[in-house]
Amino acid sequence: MAATVPAGVTSVRAAESGLVELILSRPPRFGRTRLVAIDGPSGSGKTRLAERLGARLSAPVVHTDDLLDGWADQFSFWPRLEEWVLEPLRHGRAASYLRYDWILGAFAGPPVRVEPADVVLLDGVSSARRAIRPELSAAVFVTAPPELRLARAMVRDGGDDVAFRAYLERWRTAEDRHFAEEATAAYADLVIDGSVEDGEDDGLRRPPD
């Protein structure tokens, strides 16, 4: 399923343009929708990429982190995602779900509505898992050096919290095991280096053969 990456595509802007072209060149395999998974480890930059692609494609972005029922639900959230989001969209119906509130420890707040669209982006760890691969029009794997990913996650969610860091380390170990078992990067159409910030060059490369 690997796609050919045009030579010289290295900048963020060029990478996004190439991805837009790739996605639109693929037929829908999820009902009438092109479902695209943006997968990769925590802190790699996949959500930033998903939001940019969503803006360029006028596509809704479903963040799987919103559907995690706490730390213990790292990979077991999928039935909830299937019931609340994927099944309605698969049949051309609008989906609706509540986000998990980490302070309350429950799903709460106003419902998030996801309208059927030509393209829907699925952003999150394990979003390109084997269970959904037959229905994906494209899969992207975003990666970055482990130390950078850890620093980003701590700044974003944990600050200097020692307990959070311990949870995160266990989380990252489970991620590594999942990606190895699922061969996620090898399956992906594109593997993107998410290690740079806005305004710098962003790497875009083919997955290993």
Beta strands, then each sheet from edge to edge (+ up, - down):
strand 1: 34-39
strand 2: 61-63
strand 3: 95-101
strand 4: 106-114
strand 5: 119-123
strand 6: 136-143
strand 7: 190-193
strand 8: 203-205
sheet 1: 2+ 5+ 1+ 6+ 7+ 8-
sheet 2: 3+ 4-
end
